Amino acid sequence: MDHLMEIFEAPLFFGLPEEGPLSHIKALTNYLQPLSSDFGQWRSLTFGIIDQDDHGDVTEHTRKTLDSMQAVIEEALSQLTATEPSTSQRTSLRTILENSARIARLVRRQRAHFVFELPKVSAERKAVFDGKVMEDVNGEDEEELKGTKVQCATFPAVYKLGDERGENMHLRNVIFKARVLCT
């Protein structure tokens, strides 16, 4: 899931090339105030134009990045299952990656700022169930799960910072709760 989260955690616009004419946008973004309403409007307009008027740079960089992600995920799955992925599995994974990239771009074109947060779960550190931002995949009662350790996360929480105009950045609304499996 961490590899998939890279798509949503891209600080700007997933698929934005590191080199070429669009590479300067990263420096400009660092210069601007990232959580202001003016920045939200600038980001929305800029990435909207880039998305609609791509001269192949973003498309090509996105393809290469998704190819690399797919190879890493397929290798990890092959090691876990001791089998090679079938053609249909590869196609399904590619569809998931491409749809994730489309969603991430759509979110970055909004004036509000969206955050995707996957509860971190490892052998050393277990997240604790929080019904305000999590729901159990088995549909267990939130009150009964309070304080229970999370075993794995299957879907990230999605937060919206600010309102639809990109103002009032102190507001933090849960759009989707993280989907988790508890003990």
C-alpha positions in Angstrom: 0.0 0.0 0.0 2.9 2.3 0.6 3.9 2.3 -3.1 0.3 3.3 -4.0 0.4 6.1 -1.4 3.3 7.7 -3.2 0.8 8.7 -5.9 -1.3 10.6 -3.4 1.6 12.0 -1.4 3.2 13.7 -4.4 3.7 17.2 -3.1 2.5 18.9 -6.3 1.0 17.1 -9.3 1.7 13.5 -9.8 3.6 12.9 -13.0 5.2 16.4 -13.1 8.7 15.9 -14.6 11.8 16.8 -12.6 13.4 18.2 -15.8 12.3 20.4 -18.6 10.1 23.5 -18.7 7.7 22.2 -16.0 10.5 21.5 -13.5 10.5 25.2 -12.3 7.0 24.8 -10.8 8.5 23.0 -7.8 10.8 25.9 -7.0 8.0 28.3 -7.4 5.7 26.3 -5.2 8.4 26.2 -2.5 8.6 30.0 -2.8 4.8 30.6 -2.4 2.8 30.2 0.7 1.5 26.6 0.3 -1.5 26.8 2.6 -3.1 30.1 1.6 -6.3 30.7 -0.4 -4.2 32.4 -3.2 -2.0 29.4 -3.4 -5.0 27.1 -3.7 -6.3 29.1 -6.5 -2.9 29.3 -8.3 -2.4 25.5 -7.9 -5.9 24.8 -9.2 -5.5 27.0 -12.3 -1.9 26.0 -13.0 -2.4 22.2 -12.7 -5.7 22.5 -14.6 -3.9 24.1 -17.5 -1.0 21.5 -17.3 -3.5 18.7 -17.2 -5.5 20.0 -20.3 -2.5 21.2 -22.3 0.1 18.5 -21.8 2.7 18.4 -24.5 3.6 14.9 -23.6 6.0 15.7 -20.8 3.6 14.9 -18.0 2.1 11.9 -19.8 5.5 10.4 -20.5 6.9 11.0 -16.9 3.6 9.5 -15.5 3.9 6.4 -17.7 7.6 5.9 -16.6 6.8 6.4 -12.9 3.8 4.0 -13.1 5.9 1.4 -14.9 8.5 1.6 -12.1 5.8 1.4 -9.4 4.1 -1.5 -11.1 7.4 -3.4 -11.4 8.2 -2.9 -7.7 4.7 -4.0 -6.6 4.7 -7.0 -8.9 8.1 -8.1 -7.5 6.9 -7.8 -3.9 3.7 -9.8 -4.7 5.8 -12.4 -6.5 8.0 -12.8 -3.5 5.0 -13.1 -1.2 3.1 -15.6 -3.3 6.0 -17.4 -5.0 4.2 -17.0 -8.3 4.5 -14.7 -11.3 1.5 -12.4 -11.9 -0.8 -13.3 -14.7 -1.7 -11.0 -17.5 -5.1 -10.2 -16.0 -3.4 -9.4 -12.6 -0.9 -7.1 -14.3 -3.8 -5.4 -16.2 -5.8 -4.9 -13.0 -2.8 -3.5 -11.1 -2.1 -1.1 -14.0 -5.8 0.1 -13.9 -5.6 0.7 -10.2 -2.4 2.7 -10.6 -3.7 4.8 -13.5 -7.0 5.5 -11.7 -5.1 6.5 -8.6 -3.0 8.9 -10.6 -6.2 10.4 -12.1 -7.8 10.8 -8.7 -4.6 12.4 -7.3 -4.5 14.9 -10.1 -8.1 15.7 -9.7 -7.6 16.4 -6.0 -4.6 18.6 -6.7 -6.7 20.7 -9.1 -9.0 21.7 -6.3 -8.6 25.0 -4.4 -8.9 23.2 -1.0 -5.9 21.1 0.1 -6.5 17.4 0.4 -4.4 15.1 2.5 -4.3 11.3 2.2 -3.1 9.5 5.3 -2.6 5.8 5.7 -2.3 4.7 9.4 1.3 3.4 9.8 1.3 -0.2 11.0 4.5 -2.2 11.5 5.7 -5.0 13.7 7.3 -2.4 16.1 4.6 0.2 16.0 0.8 -0.5 15.9 -1.6 2.3 15.4 -4.5 2.5 17.8 -8.1 2.5 16.5 -9.6 6.0 16.4 -13.3 6.0 15.4 -13.1 9.7 14.4 -10.8 8.9 11.5 -11.0 5.1 11.1 -13.6 2.4 10.4 -13.1 -1.3 10.8 -13.3 -3.4 7.5 -15.3 -6.0 9.4 -17.9 -3.5 10.6 -17.2 -3.9 14.3 -18.7 -1.4 16.7 -16.5 1.7 17.1 -17.0 1.8 20.9 -15.8 -1.8 21.3 -12.7 -1.1 19.1 -11.6 2.0 21.0 -8.0 1.6 22.0 -7.6 -1.6 20.0 -4.4 -2.1 17.9 -4.7 -1.8 14.2 -3.3 -4.8 12.3 -3.3 -3.3 8.8 -4.8 -0.5 6.8 -6.6 -1.1 3.6 -7.6 2.5 2.6 -6.3 5.9 3.7 -8.1 8.6 5.5 -8.8 11.6 3.3 -8.9 15.0 4.9 -9.8 18.3 3.3 -8.0 21.4 4.7 -9.9 24.6 4.1 -13.2 25.1 2.3 -14.1 24.8 -1.4 -12.6 28.2 -2.1 -9.3 27.3 -0.6 -9.9 29.6 2.4 -10.1 28.9 6.1 -7.2 26.5 6.1 -7.6 25.9 9.8 -10.6 23.7 9.0 -9.8 20.0 8.8 -12.7 17.8 7.6 -12.6 14.0 7.3 -13.9 13.2 3.8 -13.2 9.4 4.1 -12.3 7.5 7.1 -9.3 5.1 6.9 -10.4 1.5 6.5 -8.5 -0.7 9.0 -8.4 -4.3 10.3 -8.2 -4.6 14.0 -7.3 -7.5 16.2 
